[in-house]
């Protein structure tokens, strides 16, 4: 192969371009991006003299892909661990530290839940021991399973805010297998949710002990600095404002229709990697891998917005941040106190970010930027009990259709997409829509795609 064309300049596409160049430095790599910037959901803004992430602000460090990529870019000295990860959950009856030892909010016992759950809620958790052994036949919704086994409070007060933070989704619709694979893997042997959570918790603790070091890291100039570093190191030709409209097979490989739809250009390729969001990928693959279209169309997306705020320096009664479940009726669904969480952001100002919007509940995103920022500032100032609540700077970044929803049956949809695409030599697909929305998961998927193509 001599030319790889990557569709999409998000972290998945750029990591794949870099990895391809690392293995085959003489090949040509072209990255097509419909938008006017690289990075996809990795983005940063300047806020009160700091580079500040408005996309992902932390990367899982106990899996190797993200940290290893940063090291290969020569930026290992810019990795930083959090000063604190102590978060609290805000509830209608107060705020409470997140209980230790849960699996994405799923407790391993009824112990240590005082305050976060009511006495009735704790009794409901303990009552799982009296239920028949759990037997699942296929995938189920996280919320449905947990409500039946542990009660509504576990879902509404613990699981919902955590899953909402990761996926901007709803526990009652999200897939157990896709969003909580560790818990799902232990359920058959454990026969109960509490037993499976305990087994998953212990396995995670052993993994963290073996790996050592922090669970999460970030980059001093922001995770949003990685896309430019990847382009520079890969030598890829990046074409912005260049959408791919069509893809066909040719005797020597592929031909893409790119650019303006009414006056498309042709681009030949020996191999093609599609990293566009699922709806766009479905349209592009219709002619070469029709079996991928329907399952791709079955992956919906949630829209959200991140509001970055700089307040005058002041003390706040919060650790790294707050989780805010829907039962509170609040506008925001989470608050990160970045200048407390990250040492390199400490000093000068109180830096905070908050997110708004979740799947099937995006009405607040209809506000204009000024109105949305003012409403979020008011909510955050109240939640953090700020003594000086007037911000010195705010930035609003919107992620329309930003987060794929791993609904029940997601694994089967992914398997169907992979099967249809892998049947076409020289074609691959990867991205956040498939096996993880975090930065390391996207990088891992990019590497698997490069492995498959080579």
C-alpha positions in Angstrom: 0.0 0.0 0.0 1.2 3.5 -0.7 -1.7 5.8 0.3 -3.9 5.6 3.4 -6.9 7.9 3.5 -8.3 8.6 6.9 -11.8 10.1 7.1 -12.0 12.2 10.2 -9.4 14.2 12.1 -10.5 13.5 15.6 -8.2 11.7 18.1 -9.0 8.3 16.5 -8.1 9.4 13.0 -5.0 11.3 14.0 -3.7 8.5 16.3 -4.2 6.0 13.4 -2.3 8.4 11.0 0.6 8.6 13.5 0.7 4.9 14.1 0.6 4.1 10.4 3.5 6.6 9.8 5.4 5.0 12.7 5.2 1.6 11.1 5.4 2.6 7.4 7.2 5.9 7.2 7.4 5.9 3.4 3.7 5.7 2.8 1.5 8.7 2.1 -1.2 9.4 4.7 -4.1 11.8 3.8 -6.6 12.9 6.5 -9.9 14.4 5.4 -11.8 16.6 7.8 -15.2 18.1 7.0 -14.8 20.8 9.7 -12.4 23.7 10.0 -10.2 22.3 12.8 -8.5 19.1 13.8 -9.0 17.3 17.0 -12.7 16.4 17.0 -13.9 16.4 20.6 -10.4 17.3 21.8 -10.4 21.0 22.2 -8.9 23.7 24.4 -9.4 27.4 25.0 -7.3 30.1 26.7 -8.9 30.9 30.0 -7.4 33.4 32.5 -3.9 32.8 31.1 -4.1 29.0 31.0 -4.8 26.4 28.3 -8.0 24.8 29.4 -9.6 21.7 28.1 -13.3 21.9 27.0 -13.3 18.4 25.7 -11.9 15.5 27.7 -9.9 16.9 30.6 -8.5 13.6 31.9 -7.2 10.3 30.5 -7.3 6.9 32.1 -3.7 6.1 33.0 -4.1 2.5 34.2 -4.5 1.4 30.5 -1.4 2.1 28.4 -2.7 3.6 25.1 -3.0 7.3 25.9 0.1 7.6 28.2 2.2 5.6 25.7 1.1 7.9 22.8 2.1 11.0 24.8 5.4 9.3 25.5 6.0 8.5 21.8 5.3 12.2 21.0 8.1 13.1 23.3 5.7 14.8 25.8 6.1 12.5 28.8 7.4 15.4 31.0 4.1 17.2 30.4 1.9 14.5 32.0 0.5 15.5 35.3 -1.5 13.6 37.9 -4.5 15.1 39.8 -3.9 16.7 43.2 -7.3 15.3 44.3 -10.0 13.1 42.9 -12.4 13.4 45.8 -15.8 14.2 44.4 -19.2 14.6 46.0 -22.7 14.0 44.7 -25.4 16.7 45.1 -28.8 15.4 46.1 -32.1 17.1 47.1 -31.3 16.4 50.8 -27.7 17.5 50.8 -24.3 16.7 49.3 -22.3 13.6 50.2 -18.9 12.2 49.3 -19.1 9.5 46.6 -19.0 6.1 48.4 -15.7 4.2 48.0 -15.6 0.9 46.2 -18.4 1.2 43.7 -18.3 0.2 40.1 -19.6 3.3 38.2 -21.9 3.9 41.2 -23.0 0.3 41.7 -22.2 -0.7 45.3 -20.7 -4.0 46.4 -22.6 -4.0 49.6 -25.1 -2.0 51.7 -22.2 -0.6 53.8 -21.0 2.9 53.5 -24.1 4.3 51.8 -25.4 6.4 54.6 -26.6 9.8 53.5 -26.2 9.1 49.8 -29.2 6.7 50.1 -32.1 7.0 52.5 -32.5 4.2 55.2 -35.2 2.7 53.0 -32.8 2.8 50.0 -30.0 1.1 52.0 -32.5 -1.6 53.1 -33.5 -2.2 49.5 -29.9 -2.7 48.5 -29.3 -5.2 51.4 -32.5 -7.0 50.4 -30.8 -8.3 47.2 -29.5 -11.2 49.3 -33.1 -12.4 49.5 -33.7 -12.4 45.8 -33.3 -15.5 43.6 -30.0 -15.8 41.8 -29.6 -13.5 38.8 -29.7 -15.1 35.4 -29.4 -12.8 32.3 -30.2 -13.8 28.8 -28.4 -11.3 26.6 -28.0 -7.5 27.1 -30.2 -5.4 29.4 -30.5 -1.8 30.3 -28.3 -0.7 33.3 -31.2 1.1 34.9 -33.8 -1.7 34.5 -31.5 -4.3 36.0 -30.4 -2.2 38.9 -33.8 -1.0 39.8 -35.1 -4.5 39.9 -32.2 -5.8 42.1 -31.1 -2.8 44.2 -33.9 -0.3 44.0 -34.5 3.1 42.4 -32.2 5.1 44.7 -29.0 3.4 43.5 -29.9 4.4 39.9 -31.2 7.9 40.5 -28.6 9.0 43.1 -25.4 7.1 42.2 -25.4 5.5 38.8 -27.2 8.2 36.8 -24.8 11.0 37.6 -21.7 8.9 36.8 -23.1 7.5 33.5 -24.4 10.9 32.7 -20.9 12.3 33.1 -19.3 9.7 30.8 -22.0 9.3 28.1 -24.4 12.2 28.6 -26.9 9.3 28.5 -29.6 7.7 30.6 -29.1 4.6 32.8 -32.5 3.3 31.8 -31.5 3.1 28.1 -27.7 2.4 28.3 -26.4 -1.1 27.7 -25.0 -3.1 30.6 -22.5 -5.0 28.5 -21.2 -1.9 26.7 -21.1 0.6 29.5 -20.3 -1.7 32.5 -18.4 -4.6 30.9 -16.5 -5.5 34.1 -19.7 -5.8 36.1 -21.4 -7.8 33.3 -18.5 -10.2 33.1 -18.8 -11.1 36.7 -22.5 -11.5 36.9 -22.8 -15.1 35.6 -20.5 -16.5 38.3 -21.7 -14.1 41.1 -25.4 -14.6 40.6 -26.1 -11.1 42.1 -25.3 -7.5 41.4 -23.6 -6.9 44.7 -21.4 -10.0 44.3 -20.5 -9.0 40.7 -19.7 -5.5 41.9 -17.5 -6.8 44.6 -15.6 -9.1 42.2 -15.2 -6.3 39.6 -14.0 -3.9 42.4 -11.4 -6.4 43.6 -10.2 -7.1 40.1 -9.9 -3.3 39.5 -8.0 -2.8 42.7 -5.5 -5.6 41.7 -5.1 -3.9 38.3 -4.4 -0.5 39.8 -1.9 -2.1 42.3 -0.1 -3.9 39.5 0.0 -0.8 37.3 1.0 1.6 40.1 0.8 5.4 39.6 -2.2 7.6 39.3 -5.5 6.4 37.8 -5.9 9.5 35.7 -3.6 12.0 34.1 -3.7 15.1 31.9 -1.3 17.2 29.8 -0.1 20.6 31.1 -0.9 22.4 27.8 -4.2 20.5 27.7 -5.3 17.3 26.1 -6.4 19.5 23.3 -2.8 20.1 22.5 -2.3 16.5 21.3 -4.0 16.7 17.9 -1.4 19.3 16.6 1.4 17.2 18.0 0.1 14.1 16.2 -0.2 15.9 12.9 3.4 17.3 13.2 4.8 13.9 14.1 2.9 11.9 11.5 3.7 14.0 8.5 0.1 13.4 7.4 -1.5 15.7 4.9 -4.6 17.1 6.6 -7.3 18.6 4.4 -9.7 20.7 6.4 -13.2 21.7 5.1 -13.0 18.6 2.9 -15.9 16.2 3.5 -16.0 12.7 1.9 -19.3 12.2 0.1 -18.8 8.9 -1.6 -16.6 5.8 -1.5 -16.4 3.1 -4.3 -14.1 0.1 -4.9 -11.7 0.2 -7.9 -9.4 -2.5 -9.3 -6.5 -1.0 -7.4 -8.2 0.0 -4.2 -10.8 2.8 -3.6 -11.9 6.2 -4.9 -13.4 8.8 -2.7 -15.6 11.8 -3.8 -14.4 14.7 -1.7 -15.0 18.4 -1.3 -18.0 20.3 -2.5 -21.0 18.0 -3.2 -21.9 20.0 -6.4 -18.3 19.8 -7.7 -16.6 16.8 -6.1 -13.0 15.9 -6.6 -11.7 12.3 -6.8 -9.1 10.9 -4.5 -7.7 7.4 -4.9 -6.6 5.3 -2.0 -5.0 1.9 -1.4 -6.6 1.7 2.1 -9.4 3.7 3.8 -10.0 4.1 7.5 -13.4 5.7 8.4 -13.4 7.5 11.8 -16.4 9.8 11.2 -19.4 9.7 13.6 -21.7 6.8 12.9 -24.4 8.6 10.9 -21.8 10.0 8.5 -20.0 6.7 8.4 -23.2 5.0 7.4 -23.7 7.3 4.4 -20.1 6.9 3.3 -20.1 3.1 3.5 -23.5 2.4 1.8 -21.9 1.5 -1.5 -19.0 -0.7 -0.3 -20.2 -2.2 3.0 -24.0 -2.0 2.9 -24.3 -4.4 5.9 -22.8 -1.8 8.1 -25.4 0.9 7.3 -28.3 -0.2 9.5 -26.3 -1.0 12.7 -24.5 2.3 12.3 -27.8 4.1 12.0 -28.8 2.5 15.2 -26.2 4.4 17.2 -27.7 7.8 18.2 -25.8 10.7 19.7 -26.3 13.2 22.5 -25.6 16.9 22.3 -24.1 18.8 25.2 -22.2 22.0 26.0 -19.3 22.7 28.3 -19.0 26.1 30.0 -15.6 27.1 31.2 -15.4 29.7 33.9 -12.7 31.7 35.7 -13.7 33.3 39.0 -11.5 35.4 41.4 -9.4 33.1 43.6 -11.3 31.9 46.6 -11.8 28.9 48.8 -14.6 26.4 47.9 -16.1 23.6 49.8 -15.5 21.0 47.2 -12.7 18.6 46.3 -12.2 17.8 42.6 -15.9 18.5 41.8 -19.5 17.7 42.1 -21.8 15.2 40.4 -25.4 16.5 39.9 -28.0 13.9 39.0 -31.3 14.8 37.3 -33.3 14.2 40.5 -32.0 17.6 41.8 -33.7 19.5 39.0 -30.5 21.5 38.4 -29.4 22.8 35.0 -25.8 21.4 35.2 -25.0 17.7 35.4 -21.5 18.1 36.8 -18.9 20.6 38.1 -15.2 20.2 37.9 -13.1 22.4 40.1 -10.1 22.3 37.8 -7.8 24.6 39.9 -8.2 22.2 42.8 -8.0 19.0 40.7 -4.9 19.8 38.6 -1.8 21.3 40.2 -0.7 23.2 37.1 -4.0 25.1 37.1 -3.7 26.2 40.7 -3.1 29.8 41.3 -4.4 33.2 40.3 -8.0 32.2 39.6 -10.6 29.6 40.5 -11.1 27.6 37.3 -14.3 25.6 36.9 -16.0 23.8 34.1 -19.6 22.5 34.0 -21.6 20.5 31.4 -25.2 20.8 30.3 -27.4 18.5 28.2 -28.0 14.8 28.0 -29.6 12.3 25.7 -33.3 13.2 25.0 -33.0 16.3 27.2 -31.3 19.0 25.2 -33.8 21.8 25.5 -31.5 24.0 27.6 -29.0 23.9 24.7 -31.5 26.1 22.8 -30.3 29.1 24.8 -27.8 31.5 23.2 -24.2 31.5 24.5 -24.6 34.5 26.8 -27.9 33.2 28.3 -26.5 29.7 28.8 -23.3 30.9 30.3 -25.2 33.2 32.8 -27.5 30.4 33.8 -24.6 28.0 34.3 -22.6 30.5 36.3 -25.5 31.1 38.6 -26.0 27.3 39.2 -22.3 26.8 39.8 -22.0 29.8 42.1 -24.8 28.4 44.2 -23.5 24.8 44.2 -20.0 25.9 45.2 -21.3 28.6 47.6 -18.9 31.2 46.0 -18.3 34.4 48.0 -17.2 36.1 44.8 -19.6 34.8 42.2 -18.9 37.1 39.3 -16.6 35.4 36.7 -13.7 37.2 35.1 -14.1 35.1 32.0 -16.4 32.4 30.5 -16.3 30.3 27.4 -19.1 28.2 25.9 -18.2 25.2 23.7 -21.0 23.2 22.2 -20.8 19.6 21.2 -23.7 19.0 18.9 -24.1 15.2 18.4 -21.0 14.8 20.5 -21.4 11.6 22.4 -22.5 8.2 21.0 -25.1 6.4 23.0 -24.4 2.7 23.8 -28.0 1.6 24.0 -29.1 -2.0 24.7 -27.8 -4.3 22.0 -24.8 -2.0 21.3 -22.4 -4.9 21.2 -24.4 -6.7 18.5 -24.5 -3.5 16.4 -20.8 -3.1 16.7 -20.1 -6.7 15.8 -22.3 -6.3 12.7 -20.5 -3.2 11.6 -17.1 -4.8 12.1 -18.1 -7.9 10.2 -19.4 -5.9 7.2 -16.4 -3.7 7.0 -13.8 -6.4 7.6 -15.2 -8.3 4.6 -13.9 -5.5 2.4 -10.0 -5.8 2.0 -8.3 -2.5 2.7 -11.2 -0.9 4.6 -11.5 -0.3 8.3 -13.6 1.7 10.7 -12.9 3.0 14.2 -13.9 5.6 16.7 -15.8 6.5 19.9 -19.0 4.9 18.6 -17.8 1.4 19.1 -15.8 0.2 22.1 -15.3 3.2 24.4 -15.7 7.0 24.4 -12.6 7.9 26.3 -9.3 9.0 24.8 -7.4 5.7 25.5 -10.3 3.7 24.0 -10.3 5.7 20.8 -6.5 5.3 20.5 -6.8 1.6 21.1 -9.5 1.4 18.4 -7.3 3.3 16.0 -4.4 0.9 16.6 -6.7 -2.1 16.1 -7.8 -0.6 12.7 -4.2 -0.1 11.6 -3.4 -3.7 12.7 -6.3 -5.0 10.6 -5.3 -3.0 7.5 -1.7 -4.0 7.6 
